[in-house]
């Protein structure tokens, strides 16, 4: 039985009914930041037939963005899809959608997903630079390399093997950075060439940000090399404690070897189910997985695993994902942000201590849960950060590490 709207709204208002979010809630410099997936495609963020109070139209998304901004979210990520598939029958284009949300917000930074192949870096650089000027520097990009073969072949694009897709993405990122920062940009790559290209106007130059922030993800060696060589942020899927530690250490070492020590930050995807009790949260998870769209999940699993099969180390983005994991597109259940607000806040502080700079969230019911998370979880995290929490990795592991250790069954436990 689907949970009621009233129960979530009551939980949101129970302890904060008369307490507006502190306008300085994000004033601490070394805070962990929060982002959310923009539902600009239909079907929500799970491949399930469970009822969801989440809409993909612009009017609803403006409401979500304004709520998120009010309660302390700093980023929002618009998804890229060029065609229907795996529960997402309708898709709004992410750059224009991000621009629309920027015009309805004041502080939120929109991360627009870009897919090399369909997008040329000259067009993307021009679009993003202009939007950056319109929005006072509140646009970023997430350069994705692609996993959906039909998405390329249906529009006449070559389907490259895994290493080549990531090599093209690397050139794409290098071109964006060069176009945005050099007076006249010249580049002679295998995929892109530029000859004294003078983009004007450039994006805004802000303190600590020479150009719009560039995000990029993946689990393979190719993806990690792209992060080490070119990206500002590296996106990760859900994992075990040992998996997080290994992945972060590996990317840091690769960046150090390329003269970029300390220049790559880390963002992590997590699906949030925050309820008054852990039992309630786990029941919601079980209902989502129990009502999974079996055909769509299996097709999605086949597509992503085939896309990653050519990786040199056989460790693609979803290499170790089970059926239950794939119900959430980016292994968000594995991040274990499922439980009470207190439990979730403790786990976020552990993730911060491991090196996670941004937690990218998704929800079942966007109508209620963005605000609920901000009031019930984000504020708790900030209070604990003010007490010095989230800095001592060994201490945080001693408190919460067992939840993430590899021996814990990721299918049902939180």
C-alpha positions in Angstrom: 0.0 0.0 0.0 1.4 3.4 -1.0 2.2 5.8 1.9 0.0 8.8 2.4 0.8 12.4 1.5 -0.3 13.5 5.0 2.3 11.3 6.8 5.2 13.0 5.0 3.8 16.5 5.4 3.3 15.9 9.0 6.8 14.7 9.4 8.1 17.7 7.6 6.2 20.1 9.8 6.5 18.3 13.1 9.7 19.9 14.5 10.1 22.9 12.2 6.6 24.2 11.7 7.5 27.7 13.0 11.2 27.6 12.2 12.2 29.0 8.8 15.4 27.8 7.3 18.4 29.9 8.4 19.5 32.1 5.6 23.1 31.4 6.6 22.7 27.7 6.7 25.4 27.3 3.9 27.8 29.9 5.3 30.4 27.3 6.6 33.2 27.1 4.0 34.1 23.4 4.3 30.5 22.1 4.4 29.2 19.2 2.4 26.9 20.5 -0.3 23.7 19.1 -1.6 22.3 18.7 -5.1 19.2 17.0 -6.4 18.3 15.3 -9.7 15.9 17.4 -11.7 13.0 15.2 -12.9 12.9 16.7 -16.4 12.1 13.3 -17.8 8.9 11.3 -17.1 8.8 8.3 -14.8 10.7 9.8 -11.8 14.0 8.5 -10.5 13.1 4.9 -10.1 12.1 2.2 -12.7 9.1 1.2 -10.7 5.3 1.1 -11.0 4.9 2.5 -7.5 2.8 5.7 -7.4 5.0 8.8 -7.3 4.2 12.4 -6.4 6.8 13.6 -8.9 6.1 15.5 -12.2 8.3 16.3 -15.1 6.7 19.4 -16.4 8.3 22.9 -16.1 5.7 24.3 -13.7 6.3 21.5 -11.2 10.0 21.7 -11.6 10.0 25.4 -10.9 8.2 24.6 -7.6 10.8 21.9 -6.7 13.7 24.3 -7.5 12.4 27.1 -5.4 11.7 24.7 -2.5 15.2 23.2 -2.8 16.8 26.6 -2.9 14.9 27.7 0.2 15.9 24.8 2.3 19.6 24.9 1.4 20.3 22.9 -1.7 23.0 24.5 -3.8 23.0 22.4 -7.1 20.4 20.7 -9.3 21.3 18.3 -12.1 19.2 18.2 -15.3 19.2 14.9 -17.1 20.0 14.2 -20.7 17.9 11.8 -22.8 17.4 12.0 -26.6 14.7 9.2 -26.8 12.3 7.2 -24.8 13.4 4.1 -22.9 13.4 2.3 -19.5 10.5 4.2 -18.0 11.3 7.6 -19.3 8.9 8.1 -22.1 9.2 11.9 -22.3 12.3 14.0 -21.9 12.8 17.8 -21.8 16.2 19.0 -23.2 18.5 19.8 -20.2 20.2 23.0 -21.3 17.0 25.0 -22.1 15.3 23.4 -19.1 18.1 24.5 -16.8 17.9 28.0 -18.2 14.2 28.1 -17.5 14.8 27.1 -13.9 17.6 29.6 -13.5 15.2 32.4 -14.4 12.9 31.3 -11.6 15.6 31.0 -8.8 18.1 33.2 -7.3 20.9 31.1 -5.8 20.6 27.5 -7.2 23.3 26.3 -9.6 22.0 24.2 -12.4 24.1 21.5 -13.8 23.1 20.8 -17.4 24.0 17.4 -18.8 25.8 17.4 -22.2 26.3 14.3 -24.4 29.3 14.5 -26.8 28.3 13.3 -30.3 24.9 15.0 -30.5 26.5 18.1 -29.0 29.5 19.8 -30.5 31.7 21.7 -28.0 31.5 24.9 -30.0 27.7 25.0 -29.7 27.8 23.8 -26.1 30.5 26.4 -25.1 28.5 29.2 -26.7 25.2 28.1 -25.0 26.6 27.7 -21.6 28.7 31.0 -21.7 25.6 33.0 -22.6 23.5 31.3 -19.9 26.3 31.9 -17.4 26.1 35.7 -18.2 22.3 35.6 -17.9 22.3 33.8 -14.5 25.3 35.5 -12.8 27.4 32.4 -13.0 24.9 29.8 -11.9 25.3 27.2 -14.7 27.6 24.2 -14.7 27.8 21.1 -17.0 27.9 17.4 -16.6 29.6 15.8 -19.5 28.3 12.2 -20.0 29.8 9.7 -22.4 26.7 7.6 -23.1 25.5 4.1 -22.4 22.4 3.9 -24.5 23.4 2.7 -28.0 20.1 3.3 -29.7 20.2 6.9 -28.5 23.2 7.4 -30.8 22.3 5.2 -33.8 18.7 6.5 -34.0 20.0 10.0 -34.7 22.8 9.0 -37.1 25.6 9.2 -34.6 28.5 6.7 -34.5 28.4 4.3 -31.5 32.0 4.2 -30.4 33.5 1.6 -28.1 33.9 2.5 -24.4 37.4 3.8 -24.5 36.7 5.9 -27.5 33.6 7.4 -26.0 35.5 8.5 -23.0 38.4 9.8 -25.1 35.9 11.9 -27.0 34.5 13.2 -23.8 38.0 14.2 -22.6 38.6 16.2 -25.8 35.1 17.7 -25.4 35.9 18.9 -21.8 39.4 20.2 -22.9 37.7 22.1 -25.7 35.1 23.7 -23.4 37.8 24.8 -20.9 40.0 26.2 -23.7 37.1 28.0 -25.5 36.0 29.6 -22.2 39.4 30.7 -21.0 41.6 31.4 -24.0 41.4 34.6 -26.2 41.8 32.5 -29.3 41.5 28.8 -28.9 43.3 26.3 -31.1 43.0 22.5 -30.7 44.0 19.6 -32.9 42.4 16.4 -31.6 41.1 13.2 -33.1 37.4 14.3 -32.6 37.5 18.1 -32.5 39.6 20.8 -34.2 39.6 24.5 -33.6 41.6 27.3 -35.2 42.0 30.6 -33.4 38.4 30.5 -32.2 37.6 33.6 -30.2 34.4 33.1 -28.2 32.7 36.3 -26.9 31.3 36.8 -24.4 33.2 34.5 -22.2 31.6 33.0 -19.1 31.9 35.1 -15.9 35.1 34.8 -14.0 34.2 34.3 -10.3 36.4 33.9 -7.3 37.6 30.3 -7.3 35.8 29.5 -10.6 37.6 30.4 -13.8 34.8 28.9 -15.9 31.6 27.0 -15.4 32.1 23.9 -13.2 32.6 20.7 -15.1 31.3 17.5 -13.7 31.9 14.0 -15.2 31.4 10.5 -13.9 32.0 6.8 -14.5 33.7 3.9 -12.8 36.1 2.6 -15.4 39.8 3.5 -15.7 38.9 5.6 -18.7 36.4 7.6 -16.6 38.8 8.0 -13.7 41.5 9.3 -16.1 39.1 11.9 -17.5 38.5 13.1 -13.9 42.2 13.2 -13.2 43.1 15.0 -16.4 40.2 17.4 -17.1 37.2 17.5 -14.7 36.4 19.6 -11.7 34.1 17.1 -10.1 34.0 13.3 -10.4 30.5 11.7 -10.0 30.3 8.4 -8.2 27.5 5.8 -7.9 26.6 4.1 -4.6 29.2 1.7 -3.3 30.6 0.0 -0.2 32.9 1.7 2.3 35.9 -0.1 0.8 34.7 0.8 -2.7 34.4 4.5 -1.9 37.8 4.6 -0.2 39.5 2.8 -3.1 37.7 4.9 -5.8 38.5 8.2 -4.2 42.1 7.3 -3.5 42.6 6.1 -7.1 41.3 9.2 -8.7 43.3 11.4 -6.3 46.5 9.5 -7.2 45.8 9.7 -11.0 45.2 13.5 -10.6 48.5 13.8 -8.7 50.4 11.9 -11.4 49.1 14.4 -13.9 50.0 17.5 -11.9 46.4 18.2 -10.7 46.8 17.2 -7.0 43.8 18.5 -5.0 42.0 19.8 -8.1 39.4 17.1 -8.4 36.4 17.1 -6.0 33.9 14.3 -5.6 30.1 14.1 -5.9 28.0 11.0 -4.9 24.6 9.9 -6.1 22.2 8.7 -3.4 18.4 7.9 -3.3 16.9 9.3 -0.1 14.1 7.7 1.9 13.8 9.7 5.1 10.9 8.6 7.4 10.1 8.8 11.1 11.3 5.3 11.7 13.8 3.0 10.0 11.1 0.4 9.6 8.9 2.8 7.6 11.8 3.8 5.3 12.8 0.2 4.6 9.1 -0.7 3.8 9.1 2.1 1.2 12.3 0.7 -0.3 10.9 -2.7 -0.4 7.7 -1.4 -2.1 9.7 0.4 -4.7 11.7 -2.7 -5.5 8.8 -5.0 -5.2 6.8 -3.0 -7.8 9.8 -2.6 -10.1 9.0 -2.6 -13.9 10.7 -5.9 -14.4 10.9 -5.7 -18.2 12.3 -2.1 -18.2 14.8 -2.8 -15.4 16.2 -5.9 -17.2 16.4 -3.9 -20.5 18.2 -1.1 -18.7 20.6 -3.6 -17.1 21.4 -5.2 -20.4 22.0 -1.8 -22.1 24.4 -0.4 -19.4 26.3 -3.7 -18.9 26.8 -4.1 -22.7 27.9 -0.5 -22.9 30.6 -1.1 -20.3 31.6 -4.6 -21.5 34.6 -3.2 -23.5 36.2 -1.5 -20.5 39.8 -2.6 -20.1 39.3 -3.5 -16.4 35.7 -4.8 -16.9 34.6 -2.3 -14.1 31.9 -0.3 -15.8 29.5 2.0 -14.0 27.1 -0.8 -13.2 29.4 -3.8 -13.3 28.4 -5.1 -9.9 24.8 -4.0 -9.8 22.0 -6.5 -9.1 18.4 -6.2 -10.3 17.3 -4.5 -7.1 20.1 -1.9 -7.4 19.2 -1.1 -11.0 15.7 -0.1 -10.0 17.4 3.3 -9.2 19.4 4.4 -12.2 22.7 5.2 -10.5 22.9 2.6 -7.7 21.3 5.2 -5.4 20.0 2.6 -2.9 23.6 1.5 -2.3 24.4 4.9 -0.8 22.1 3.9 2.1 20.5 7.2 2.7 17.4 5.3 3.9 16.2 5.5 7.5 15.5 8.3 10.0 16.8 11.8 9.5 19.3 11.1 12.3 20.6 8.0 10.6 20.9 9.7 7.3 22.7 12.7 8.7 25.2 10.4 10.4 25.9 8.6 7.1 26.3 11.8 5.2 28.9 12.9 7.7 30.8 9.6 7.2 30.7 10.1 3.4 32.0 13.7 3.9 34.9 12.4 5.9 35.8 10.0 3.1 36.1 12.9 0.7 32.6 13.4 -0.7 32.0 17.1 -1.4 28.5 17.0 -2.9 25.7 14.6 -2.2 23.4 14.3 -5.2 20.0 13.2 -4.0 16.8 11.8 -5.6 13.4 11.2 -4.1 10.2 9.2 -4.6 7.9 12.1 -4.0 9.4 15.4 -5.1 6.3 17.3 -4.1 7.0 16.7 -0.4 10.5 15.2 0.0 12.8 18.0 -1.1 11.4 20.2 1.6 11.3 17.3 4.1 15.0 16.5 3.4 16.0 20.2 3.9 14.1 20.7 7.1 14.8 17.3 8.6 18.2 16.1 7.3 20.2 19.0 5.9 19.7 21.1 9.0 20.9 18.2 11.2 24.0 17.9 9.1 24.8 21.6 9.5 24.3 21.4 13.2 26.7 18.5 13.5 29.3 20.1 11.1 29.2 23.2 13.5 30.3 20.8 16.2 33.2 19.6 14.1 31.7 16.4 12.7 32.5 15.0 9.3 36.3 15.7 9.4 37.8 12.7 11.2 37.5 9.7 8.9 38.5 7.1 11.5 36.0 8.5 14.0 33.1 8.6 11.5 33.9 5.1 10.4 33.8 3.9 14.0 30.3 5.3 14.3 28.7 4.4 11.0 31.2 2.4 8.9 29.6 -1.0 9.4 26.5 0.2 7.5 28.7 0.4 4.3 31.2 -2.4 4.7 31.2 -4.9 1.9 29.9 -7.8 4.1 26.6 -5.9 4.5 23.9 -7.2 2.1 23.1 -4.1 -0.1 19.9 -5.6 -1.3 17.7 -4.9 1.7 19.8 -3.6 4.6 20.4 0.1 5.3 
